[in-house]
Amino acid sequence: MEVAPLLQGVPVLVSCAAGEPVPQGYIDMDALLETASTALPEELAFVHFSDKLLYIYTSGTTGLPKAAVITSAR
């Protein structure tokens, strides 16, 4: 299934292989990272090693998708 039509209005950042153009309608993540500050944000003082950072939902072959929990340690 093509996912792009379902993402209309949602900013999608992409990172392409060296020399490959970013597809129209997407945001160049590499260009954003080049302009990002190298200073650590103040909020980082409140982040702990074992805090949950994000959830990645897997599409297993059986049953419903499950969340893989990624911690700050990664």
All heavy atoms as a GROMACS GRO file, in nm:
protein
  543
    1MET      N    1   0.085  -0.118   0.000
    1MET     CA    2   0.000   0.000   0.000
    1MET      C    3   0.089   0.124   0.000
    1MET      O    4   0.187   0.131   0.074
    1MET     CB    5  -0.090  -0.001   0.123
    1MET     CG    6  -0.170   0.127   0.137
    1MET     SD    7  -0.299   0.125   0.261
    1MET     CE    8  -0.209   0.153   0.409
    2GLU      N    9   0.055   0.219  -0.079
    2GLU     CA   10   0.128   0.346  -0.084
    2GLU      C   11   0.088   0.430   0.036
    2GLU      O   12  -0.029   0.457   0.060
    2GLU     CB   13   0.095   0.420  -0.214
    2GLU     CG   14   0.165   0.552  -0.229
    2GLU     CD   15   0.317   0.542  -0.237
    2GLU    OE1   16   0.368   0.442  -0.292
    2GLU    OE2   17   0.384   0.633  -0.188
    3VAL      N   18   0.186   0.470   0.116
    3VAL     CA   19   0.161   0.542   0.240
    3VAL      C   20   0.154   0.693   0.218
    3VAL      O   21   0.084   0.764   0.290
    3VAL     CB   22   0.270   0.509   0.344
    3VAL    CG1   23   0.250   0.587   0.471
    3VAL    CG2   24   0.271   0.361   0.373
    4ALA      N   25   0.226   0.746   0.120
    4ALA     CA   26   0.237   0.890   0.100
    4ALA      C   27   0.102   0.963   0.098
    4ALA      O   28   0.089   1.067   0.161
    4ALA     CB   29   0.316   0.920  -0.027
    5PRO      N   30  -0.001   0.912   0.030
    5PRO     CA   31  -0.129   0.985   0.031
    5PRO      C   32  -0.190   0.998   0.171
    5PRO      O   33  -0.262   1.092   0.199
    5PRO     CB   34  -0.219   0.900  -0.059
    5PRO     CG   35  -0.127   0.825  -0.147
    5PRO     CD   36  -0.006   0.799  -0.062
    6LEU      N   37  -0.158   0.905   0.259
    6LEU     CA   38  -0.213   0.909   0.395
    6LEU      C   39  -0.141   1.012   0.482
    6LEU      O   40  -0.188   1.046   0.589
    6LEU     CB   41  -0.201   0.771   0.459
    6LEU     CG   42  -0.272   0.657   0.387
    6LEU    CD1   43  -0.240   0.524   0.453
    6LEU    CD2   44  -0.422   0.681   0.382
    7LEU      N   45  -0.027   1.060   0.436
    7LEU     CA   46   0.055   1.152   0.515
    7LEU      C   47   0.039   1.298   0.473
    7LEU      O   48   0.119   1.381   0.515
    7LEU     CB   49   0.202   1.112   0.505
    7LEU     CG   50   0.237   0.974   0.560
    7LEU    CD1   51   0.383   0.941   0.532
    7LEU    CD2   52   0.208   0.966   0.708
    8GLN      N   53  -0.060   1.328   0.394
    8GLN     CA   54  -0.079   1.466   0.350
    8GLN      C   55  -0.096   1.557   0.472
    8GLN      O   56  -0.174   1.528   0.561
    8GLN     CB   57  -0.199   1.478   0.258
    8GLN     CG   58  -0.174   1.416   0.124
    8GLN     CD   59  -0.292   1.432   0.030
    8GLN    OE1   60  -0.400   1.475   0.068
    8GLN    NE2   61  -0.271   1.397  -0.095
    9GLY      N   62  -0.017   1.664   0.475
    9GLY     CA   63  -0.022   1.757   0.587
    9GLY      C   64   0.072   1.721   0.700
    9GLY      O   65   0.088   1.798   0.794
   10VAL      N   66   0.133   1.604   0.694
   10VAL     CA   67   0.227   1.561   0.797
   10VAL      C   68   0.368   1.582   0.744
   10VAL      O   69   0.402   1.530   0.638
   10VAL     CB   70   0.208   1.412   0.833
   10VAL    CG1   71   0.310   1.366   0.935
   10VAL    CG2   72   0.067   1.388   0.884
   11PRO      N   73   0.453   1.659   0.814
   11PRO     CA   74   0.589   1.677   0.764
   11PRO      C   75   0.667   1.546   0.771
   11PRO      O   76   0.670   1.481   0.876
   11PRO     CB   77   0.649   1.783   0.857
   11PRO     CG   78   0.558   1.793   0.973
   11PRO     CD   79   0.426   1.733   0.935
   12VAL      N   80   0.726   1.505   0.660
   12VAL     CA   81   0.803   1.382   0.654
   12VAL      C   82   0.948   1.417   0.621
   12VAL      O   83   0.976   1.478   0.518
   12VAL     CB   84   0.746   1.285   0.548
   12VAL    CG1   85   0.830   1.158   0.540
   12VAL    CG2   86   0.601   1.252   0.579
   13LEU      N   87   1.039   1.380   0.710
   13LEU     CA   88   1.181   1.406   0.691
   13LEU      C   89   1.246   1.281   0.633
   13LEU      O   90   1.217   1.169   0.677
   13LEU     CB   91   1.248   1.440   0.824
   13LEU     CG   92   1.217   1.578   0.880
   13LEU    CD1   93   1.081   1.584   0.941
   13LEU    CD2   94   1.322   1.619   0.978
   14VAL      N   95   1.332   1.300   0.534
   14VAL     CA   96   1.400   1.188   0.471
   14VAL      C   97   1.550   1.214   0.464
   14VAL      O   98   1.594   1.328   0.458
   14VAL     CB   99   1.346   1.157   0.330
   14VAL    CG1  100   1.202   1.114   0.334
   14VAL    CG2  101   1.363   1.275   0.237
   15SER      N  102   1.624   1.106   0.467
   15SER     CA  103   1.769   1.112   0.448
   15SER      C  104   1.801   1.021   0.330
   15SER      O  105   1.772   0.901   0.334
   15SER     CB  106   1.840   1.064   0.574
   15SER     OG  107   1.980   1.065   0.555
   16CYS      N  108   1.857   1.078   0.223
   16CYS     CA  109   1.885   1.002   0.102
   16CYS      C  110   2.033   0.965   0.096
   16CYS      O  111   2.116   1.026   0.162
   16CYS     CB  112   1.847   1.083  -0.021
   16CYS     SG  113   1.672   1.120  -0.030
   17ALA      N  114   2.064   0.866   0.015
   17ALA     CA  115   2.203   0.828  -0.007
   17ALA      C  116   2.278   0.947  -0.068
   17ALA      O  117   2.217   1.033  -0.133
   17ALA     CB  118   2.210   0.707  -0.100
   18ALA      N  119   2.407   0.952  -0.045
   18ALA     CA  120   2.488   1.063  -0.094
   18ALA      C  121   2.464   1.089  -0.242
   18ALA      O  122   2.470   0.998  -0.324
   18ALA     CB  123   2.636   1.033  -0.070
   19GLY      N  124   2.432   1.214  -0.273
   19GLY     CA  125   2.411   1.253  -0.412
   19GLY      C  126   2.270   1.233  -0.463
   19GLY      O  127   2.236   1.281  -0.571
   20GLU      N  128   2.186   1.162  -0.388
   20GLU     CA  129   2.048   1.138  -0.431
   20GLU      C  130   1.962   1.258  -0.393
   20GLU      O  131   1.974   1.310  -0.283
   20GLU     CB  132   1.992   1.012  -0.367
   20GLU     CG  133   2.056   0.884  -0.416
   20GLU     CD  134   2.024   0.856  -0.562
   20GLU    OE1  135   1.909   0.878  -0.603
   20GLU    OE2  136   2.115   0.815  -0.635
   21PRO      N  137   1.874   1.302  -0.482
   21PRO     CA  138   1.788   1.416  -0.448
   21PRO      C  139   1.675   1.375  -0.354
   21PRO      O  140   1.631   1.260  -0.354
   21PRO     CB  141   1.731   1.457  -0.584
   21PRO     CG  142   1.732   1.331  -0.665
   21PRO     CD  143   1.853   1.254  -0.618
   22VAL      N  144   1.632   1.470  -0.274
   22VAL     CA  145   1.518   1.447  -0.185
   22VAL      C  146   1.391   1.457  -0.269
   22VAL      O  147   1.375   1.553  -0.345
   22VAL     CB  148   1.516   1.551  -0.071
   22VAL    CG1  149   1.390   1.539   0.012
   22VAL    CG2  150   1.639   1.537   0.016
   23PRO      N  151   1.301   1.359  -0.258
   23PRO     CA  152   1.178   1.364  -0.338
   23PRO      C  153   1.096   1.489  -0.308
   23PRO      O  154   1.096   1.538  -0.194
   23PRO     CB  155   1.102   1.238  -0.294
   23PRO     CG  156   1.206   1.149  -0.235
   23PRO     CD  157   1.309   1.239  -0.176
   24GLN      N  158   1.028   1.540  -0.407
   24GLN     CA  159   0.946   1.659  -0.392
   24GLN      C  160   0.838   1.635  -0.286
   24GLN      O  161   0.776   1.530  -0.282
   24GLN     CB  162   0.881   1.696  -0.525
   24GLN     CG  163   0.801   1.823  -0.518
   24GLN     CD  164   0.742   1.862  -0.654
   24GLN    OE1  165   0.770   1.799  -0.754
   24GLN    NE2  166   0.662   1.965  -0.654
   25GLY      N  167   0.819   1.735  -0.201
   25GLY     CA  168   0.717   1.725  -0.098
   25GLY      C  169   0.769   1.673   0.035
   25GLY      O  170   0.695   1.667   0.132
   26TYR      N  171   0.897   1.634   0.040
   26TYR     CA  172   0.957   1.583   0.163
   26TYR      C  173   1.062   1.681   0.213
   26TYR      O  174   1.112   1.764   0.138
   26TYR     CB  175   1.019   1.446   0.140
   26TYR     CG  176   0.916   1.341   0.105
   26TYR    CD1  177   0.885   1.314  -0.028
   26TYR    CD2  178   0.847   1.273   0.203
   26TYR    CE1  179   0.789   1.220  -0.061
   26TYR    CE2  180   0.751   1.179   0.172
   26TYR     CZ  181   0.723   1.152   0.040
   26TYR     OH  182   0.628   1.060   0.008
   27ILE      N  183   1.099   1.670   0.340
   27ILE     CA  184   1.196   1.761   0.401
   27ILE      C  185   1.332   1.691   0.409
   27ILE      O  186   1.340   1.575   0.453
   27ILE     CB  187   1.150   1.802   0.542
   27ILE    CG1  188   1.014   1.874   0.532
   27ILE    CG2  189   1.253   1.890   0.611
   27ILE    CD1  190   0.946   1.896   0.666
   28ASP      N  191   1.436   1.760   0.368
   28ASP     CA  192   1.572   1.707   0.369
   28ASP      C  193   1.626   1.708   0.512
   28ASP      O  194   1.666   1.811   0.565
   28ASP     CB  195   1.662   1.790   0.278
   28ASP     CG  196   1.800   1.732   0.263
   28ASP    OD1  197   1.837   1.640   0.338
   28ASP    OD2  198   1.874   1.780   0.174
   29MET      N  199   1.628   1.592   0.578
   29MET     CA  200   1.672   1.583   0.715
   29MET      C  201   1.821   1.616   0.728
   29MET      O  202   1.864   1.678   0.826
   29MET     CB  203   1.646   1.443   0.772
   29MET     CG  204   1.681   1.430   0.919
   29MET     SD  205   1.631   1.275   0.992
   29MET     CE  206   1.745   1.163   0.913
   30ASP      N  207   1.901   1.577   0.631
   30ASP     CA  208   2.045   1.605   0.636
   30ASP      C  209   2.073   1.755   0.635
   30ASP      O  210   2.160   1.803   0.707
   30ASP     CB  211   2.116   1.535   0.519
   30ASP     CG  212   2.105   1.384   0.528
   30ASP    OD1  213   2.117   1.331   0.641
   30ASP    OD2  214   2.083   1.320   0.425
   31ALA      N  215   1.998   1.829   0.554
   31ALA     CA  216   2.015   1.975   0.550
   31ALA      C  217   1.977   2.037   0.684
   31ALA      O  218   2.043   2.130   0.731
   31ALA     CB  219   1.931   2.035   0.437
   32LEU      N  220   1.873   1.987   0.746
   32LEU     CA  221   1.833   2.039   0.877
   32LEU      C  222   1.940   2.010   0.982
   32LEU      O  223   1.970   2.094   1.067
   32LEU     CB  224   1.700   1.977   0.921
   32LEU     CG  225   1.576   2.026   0.849
   32LEU    CD1  226   1.454   1.950   0.898
   32LEU    CD2  227   1.557   2.174   0.869
   33LEU      N  228   1.997   1.890   0.977
   33LEU     CA  229   2.099   1.854   1.075
   33LEU      C  230   2.225   1.940   1.061
   33LEU      O  231   2.291   1.970   1.160
   33LEU     CB  232   2.135   1.706   1.062
   33LEU     CG  233   2.027   1.609   1.111
   33LEU    CD1  234   2.066   1.466   1.079
   33LEU    CD2  235   2.001   1.626   1.260
   34GLU      N  236   2.256   1.979   0.938
   34GLU     CA  237   2.374   2.064   0.915
   34GLU      C  238   2.358   2.202   0.978
   34GLU      O  239   2.455   2.264   1.016
   34GLU     CB  240   2.401   2.078   0.765
   34GLU     CG  241   2.457   1.952   0.702
   34GLU     CD  242   2.475   1.966   0.552
   34GLU    OE1  243   2.464   2.079   0.500
   34GLU    OE2  244   2.500   1.864   0.487
   35THR      N  245   2.234   2.248   0.990
   35THR     CA  246   2.210   2.380   1.047
   35THR      C  247   2.176   2.375   1.196
   35THR      O  248   2.158   2.478   1.259
   35THR     CB  249   2.094   2.451   0.974
   35THR    OG1  250   1.974   2.376   0.993
   35THR    CG2  251   2.123   2.466   0.826
   36ALA      N  252   2.169   2.254   1.253
   36ALA     CA  253   2.132   2.238   1.394
   36ALA      C  254   2.246   2.283   1.485
   36ALA      O  255   2.363   2.273   1.452
   36ALA     CB  256   2.098   2.092   1.422
   37SER      N  257   2.208   2.332   1.600
   37SER     CA  258   2.305   2.375   1.700
   37SER      C  259   2.376   2.253   1.759
   37SER      O  260   2.316   2.146   1.773
   37SER     CB  261   2.234   2.451   1.812
   37SER     OG  262   2.321   2.475   1.919
   38THR      N  263   2.501   2.269   1.796
   38THR     CA  264   2.576   2.161   1.862
   38THR      C  265   2.568   2.173   2.013
   38THR      O  266   2.616   2.086   2.085
   38THR     CB  267   2.723   2.162   1.818
   38THR    OG1  268   2.779   2.289   1.850
   38THR    CG2  269   2.736   2.133   1.670
   39ALA      N  270   2.507   2.282   2.062
   39ALA     CA  271   2.492   2.300   2.207
   39ALA      C  272   2.385   2.205   2.261
   39ALA      O  273   2.284   2.181   2.196
   39ALA     CB  274   2.452   2.444   2.237
   40LEU      N  275   2.410   2.149   2.377
   40LEU     CA  276   2.314   2.060   2.438
   40LEU      C  277   2.198   2.141   2.496
   40LEU      O  278   2.220   2.242   2.562
   40LEU     CB  279   2.379   1.979   2.550
   40LEU     CG  280   2.487   1.880   2.506
   40LEU    CD1  281   2.549   1.813   2.627
   40LEU    CD2  282   2.429   1.777   2.412
   41PRO      N  283   2.074   2.096   2.473
   41PRO     CA  284   1.960   2.169   2.529
   41PRO      C  285   1.954   2.154   2.680
   41PRO      O  286   1.994   2.053   2.736
   41PRO     CB  287   1.840   2.102   2.462
   41PRO     CG  288   1.888   1.971   2.413
   41PRO     CD  289   2.035   1.983   2.392
   42GLU      N  290   1.901   2.257   2.747
   42GLU     CA  291   1.890   2.255   2.893
   42GLU      C  292   1.804   2.139   2.941
   42GLU      O  293   1.828   2.083   3.048
   42GLU     CB  294   1.829   2.387   2.942
   42GLU     CG  295   1.919   2.507   2.920
   42GLU     CD  296   1.853   2.637   2.962
   42GLU    OE1  297   1.752   2.633   3.035
   42GLU    OE2  298   1.902   2.742   2.921
   43GLU      N  299   1.704   2.100   2.863
   43GLU     CA  300   1.614   1.992   2.902
   43GLU      C  301   1.687   1.859   2.918
   43GLU      O  302   1.637   1.767   2.982
   43GLU     CB  303   1.501   1.976   2.799
   43GLU     CG  304   1.408   2.093   2.790
   43GLU     CD  305   1.460   2.205   2.700
   43GLU    OE1  306   1.566   2.189   2.637
   43GLU    OE2  307   1.394   2.309   2.695
   44LEU      N  308   1.805   1.847   2.859
   44LEU     CA  309   1.881   1.723   2.867
   44LEU      C  310   1.917   1.687   3.011
   44LEU      O  311   1.936   1.570   3.044
   44LEU     CB  312   2.008   1.733   2.781
   44LEU     CG  313   2.076   1.603   2.746
   44LEU    CD1  314   1.979   1.510   2.674
   44LEU    CD2  315   2.197   1.627   2.661
   45ALA      N  316   1.923   1.787   3.098
   45ALA     CA  317   1.952   1.762   3.239
   45ALA      C  318   1.845   1.676   3.304
   45ALA      O  319   1.870   1.611   3.406
   45ALA     CB  320   1.967   1.894   3.313
   46PHE      N  321   1.725   1.673   3.247
   46PHE     CA  322   1.614   1.598   3.305
   46PHE      C  323   1.595   1.461   3.241
   46PHE      O  324   1.503   1.388   3.276
   46PHE     CB  325   1.484   1.678   3.292
   46PHE     CG  326   1.493   1.813   3.357
   46PHE    CD1  327   1.508   1.927   3.280
   46PHE    CD2  328   1.491   1.825   3.495
   46PHE    CE1  329   1.518   2.052   3.340
   46PHE    CE2  330   1.502   1.949   3.555
   46PHE     CZ  331   1.516   2.063   3.478
   47VAL      N  332   1.680   1.425   3.146
   47VAL     CA  333   1.670   1.296   3.077
   47VAL      C  334   1.758   1.195   3.150
   47VAL      O  335   1.874   1.222   3.179
   47VAL     CB  336   1.714   1.309   2.929
   47VAL    CG1  337   1.714   1.173   2.862
   47VAL    CG2  338   1.624   1.406   2.856
   48HIS      N  339   1.698   1.080   3.178
   48HIS     CA  340   1.771   0.974   3.246
   48HIS      C  341   1.802   0.861   3.149
   48HIS      O  342   1.731   0.839   3.051
   48HIS     CB  343   1.692   0.923   3.365
   48HIS     CG  344   1.673   1.029   3.469
   48HIS    ND1  345   1.575   1.125   3.460
   48HIS    CD2  346   1.742   1.056   3.582
   48HIS    CE1  347   1.583   1.206   3.564
   48HIS    NE2  348   1.683   1.166   3.640
   49PHE      N  349   1.907   0.788   3.179
   49PHE     CA  350   1.959   0.681   3.095
   49PHE      C  351   1.851   0.580   3.055
   49PHE      O  352   1.846   0.534   2.942
   49PHE     CB  353   2.072   0.613   3.171
   49PHE     CG  354   2.154   0.518   3.089
   49PHE    CD1  355   2.239   0.566   2.991
   49PHE    CD2  356   2.148   0.382   3.111
   49PHE    CE1  357   2.316   0.480   2.916
   49PHE    CE2  358   2.225   0.295   3.038
   49PHE     CZ  359   2.310   0.345   2.940
   50SER      N  360   1.763   0.546   3.147
   50SER     CA  361   1.663   0.442   3.120
   50SER      C  362   1.527   0.496   3.076
   50SER      O  363   1.432   0.420   3.060
   50SER     CB  364   1.645   0.355   3.244
   50SER     OG  365   1.600   0.435   3.353
   51ASP      N  366   1.515   0.627   3.054
   51ASP     CA  367   1.389   0.686   3.008
   51ASP      C  368   1.350   0.634   2.870
   51ASP      O  369   1.436   0.608   2.785
   51ASP     CB  370   1.399   0.839   3.000
   51ASP     CG  371   1.399   0.905   3.135
   51ASP    OD1  372   1.371   0.837   3.236
   51ASP    OD2  373   1.427   1.026   3.140
   52LYS      N  374   1.220   0.620   2.850
   52LYS     CA  375   1.171   0.582   2.717
   52LYS      C  376   1.191   0.699   2.622
   52LYS      O  377   1.155   0.812   2.654
   52LYS     CB  378   1.024   0.544   2.724
   52LYS     CG  379   0.999   0.419   2.806
   52LYS     CD  380   0.850   0.392   2.817
   52LYS     CE  381   0.824   0.273   2.904
   52LYS     NZ  382   0.818   0.307   3.047
   53LEU      N  383   1.251   0.674   2.507
   53LEU     CA  384   1.278   0.778   2.409
   53LEU      C  385   1.172   0.780   2.300
   53LEU      O  386   1.120   0.883   2.263
   53LEU     CB  387   1.416   0.758   2.349
   53LEU     CG  388   1.462   0.856   2.244
   53LEU    CD1  389   1.474   0.995   2.305
   53LEU    CD2  390   1.595   0.814   2.186
   54LEU      N  391   1.140   0.662   2.246
   54LEU     CA  392   1.039   0.651   2.142
   54LEU      C  393   0.988   0.509   2.131
   54LEU      O  394   1.047   0.416   2.185
   54LEU     CB  395   1.094   0.700   2.007
   54LEU     CG  396   1.208   0.619   1.946
   54LEU    CD1  397   1.156   0.540   1.828
   54LEU    CD2  398   1.316   0.713   1.900
   55TYR      N  399   0.879   0.496   2.062
   55TYR     CA  400   0.819   0.366   2.035
   55TYR      C  401   0.821   0.344   1.884
   55TYR      O  402   0.781   0.432   1.809
   55TYR     CB  403   0.674   0.360   2.082
   55TYR     CG  404   0.656   0.379   2.231
   55TYR    CD1  405   0.635   0.505   2.285
   55TYR    CD2  406   0.660   0.270   2.317
   55TYR    CE1  407   0.618   0.524   2.421
   55TYR    CE2  408   0.643   0.287   2.453
   55TYR     CZ  409   0.622   0.414   2.504
   55TYR     OH  410   0.606   0.432   2.638
   56ILE      N  411   0.867   0.227   1.844
   56ILE     CA  412   0.862   0.191   1.702
   56ILE      C  413   0.764   0.075   1.691
   56ILE      O  414   0.781  -0.027   1.757
   56ILE     CB  415   1.001   0.148   1.650
   56ILE    CG1  416   1.099   0.263   1.661
   56ILE    CG2  417   0.990   0.098   1.506
   56ILE    CD1  418   1.241   0.226   1.624
   57TYR      N  419   0.661   0.093   1.611
   57TYR     CA  420   0.561  -0.012   1.598
   57TYR      C  421   0.601  -0.108   1.488
   57TYR      O  422   0.625  -0.068   1.374
   57TYR     CB  423   0.422   0.049   1.574
   57TYR     CG  424   0.368   0.109   1.700
   57TYR    CD1  425   0.398   0.240   1.734
   57TYR    CD2  426   0.295   0.033   1.788
   57TYR    CE1  427   0.352   0.295   1.852
   57TYR    CE2  428   0.249   0.086   1.908
   57TYR     CZ  429   0.278   0.218   1.938
   57TYR     OH  430   0.234   0.271   2.056
   58THR      N  431   0.612  -0.233   1.525
   58THR     CA  432   0.655  -0.336   1.432
   58THR      C  433   0.534  -0.392   1.359
   58THR      O  434   0.422  -0.386   1.409
   58THR     CB  435   0.726  -0.450   1.507
   58THR    OG1  436   0.632  -0.511   1.596
   58THR    CG2  437   0.845  -0.398   1.586
   59SER      N  438   0.558  -0.446   1.243
   59SER     CA  439   0.450  -0.512   1.169
   59SER      C  440   0.484  -0.660   1.161
   59SER      O  441   0.537  -0.709   1.062
   59SER     CB  442   0.434  -0.451   1.030
   59SER     OG  443   0.558  -0.460   0.960
   60GLY      N  444   0.458  -0.729   1.269
   60GLY     CA  445   0.489  -0.871   1.276
   60GLY      C  446   0.407  -0.952   1.177
   60GLY      O  447   0.309  -0.904   1.120
   61THR      N  448   0.446  -1.076   1.160
   61THR     CA  449   0.374  -1.162   1.065
   61THR      C  450   0.250  -1.223   1.128
   61THR      O  451   0.164  -1.272   1.058
   61THR     CB  452   0.467  -1.274   1.014
   61THR    OG1  453   0.518  -1.345   1.126
   61THR    CG2  454   0.580  -1.217   0.932
   62THR      N  455   0.243  -1.223   1.261
   62THR     CA  456   0.124  -1.276   1.328
   62THR      C  457   0.074  -1.174   1.429
   62THR      O  458   0.152  -1.102   1.491
   62THR     CB  459   0.156  -1.407   1.402
   62THR    OG1  460   0.255  -1.380   1.501
   62THR    CG2  461   0.206  -1.514   1.307
   63GLY      N  462  -0.054  -1.166   1.445
   63GLY     CA  463  -0.112  -1.077   1.545
   63GLY      C  464  -0.104  -0.931   1.507
   63GLY      O  465  -0.071  -0.893   1.395
   64LEU      N  466  -0.134  -0.848   1.606
   64LEU     CA  467  -0.134  -0.703   1.586
   64LEU      C  468   0.006  -0.646   1.599
   64LEU      O  469   0.092  -0.707   1.662
   64LEU     CB  470  -0.227  -0.639   1.689
   64LEU     CG  471  -0.375  -0.678   1.679
   64LEU    CD1  472  -0.452  -0.623   1.798
   64LEU    CD2  473  -0.433  -0.627   1.548
   65PRO      N  474   0.028  -0.526   1.544
   65PRO     CA  475   0.160  -0.461   1.561
   65PRO      C  476   0.190  -0.440   1.709
   65PRO      O  477   0.100  -0.417   1.790
   65PRO     CB  478   0.144  -0.327   1.490
   65PRO     CG  479   0.032  -0.348   1.395
   65PRO     CD  480  -0.060  -0.446   1.460
   66LYS      N  481   0.317  -0.449   1.744
   66LYS     CA  482   0.360  -0.431   1.882
   66LYS      C  483   0.462  -0.318   1.888
   66LYS      O  484   0.537  -0.297   1.795
   66LYS     CB  485   0.422  -0.560   1.935
   66LYS     CG  486   0.321  -0.674   1.943
   66LYS     CD  487   0.390  -0.803   1.983
   66LYS     CE  488   0.291  -0.917   1.987
   66LYS     NZ  489   0.233  -0.951   1.861
   67ALA      N  490   0.462  -0.248   2.000
   67ALA     CA  491   0.556  -0.136   2.017
   67ALA      C  492   0.689  -0.189   2.068
   67ALA      O  493   0.695  -0.258   2.169
   67ALA     CB  494   0.498  -0.036   2.113
   68ALA      N  495   0.796  -0.153   1.999
   68ALA     CA  496   0.932  -0.179   2.047
   68ALA      C  497   0.974  -0.051   2.116
   68ALA      O  498   0.975   0.057   2.056
   68ALA     CB  499   1.025  -0.211   1.930
   69VAL      N  500   1.009  -0.060   2.244
   69VAL     CA  501   1.044   0.057   2.324
   69VAL      C  502   1.193   0.082   2.312
   69VAL      O  503   1.275  -0.005   2.340
   69VAL     CB  504   1.005   0.036   2.472
   69VAL    CG1  505   1.040   0.159   2.553
   69VAL    CG2  506   0.858   0.005   2.484
   70ILE      N  507   1.231   0.203   2.272
   70ILE     CA  508   1.370   0.243   2.262
   70ILE      C  509   1.397   0.342   2.376
   70ILE      O  510   1.326   0.441   2.391
   70ILE     CB  511   1.399   0.312   2.126
   70ILE    CG1  512   1.354   0.222   2.010
   70ILE    CG2  513   1.546   0.348   2.114
   70ILE    CD1  514   1.420   0.088   2.003
   71THR      N  515   1.500   0.313   2.455
   71THR     CA  516   1.532   0.400   2.569
   71THR      C  517   1.643   0.499   2.530
   71THR      O  518   1.707   0.485   2.426
   71THR     CB  519   1.580   0.318   2.689
   71THR    OG1  520   1.700   0.251   2.654
   71THR    CG2  521   1.475   0.216   2.732
   72SER      N  522   1.666   0.594   2.618
   72SER     CA  523   1.773   0.692   2.597
   72SER      C  524   1.910   0.627   2.593
   72SER      O  525   2.005   0.682   2.540
   72SER     CB  526   1.769   0.799   2.706
   72SER     OG  527   1.648   0.870   2.698
   73ALA      N  528   1.922   0.509   2.650
   73ALA     CA  529   2.050   0.439   2.653
   73ALA      C  530   2.099   0.403   2.514
   73ALA      O  531   2.218   0.390   2.490
   73ALA     CB  532   2.037   0.312   2.737
   74ARG      N  533   2.008   0.388   2.421
   74ARG     CA  534   2.046   0.353   2.285
   74ARG      C  535   2.099   0.474   2.216
   74ARG      O  536   2.157   0.480   2.122
   74ARG     CB  537   1.927   0.296   2.209
   74ARG     CG  538   1.892   0.162   2.266
   74ARG     CD  539   1.839   0.080   2.157
   74ARG     NE  540   1.852  -0.059   2.190
   74ARG     CZ  541   1.866  -0.151   2.101
   74ARG    NH1  542   1.870  -0.120   1.976
   74ARG    NH2  543   1.873  -0.275   2.135
   0.00000   0.00000   0.00000
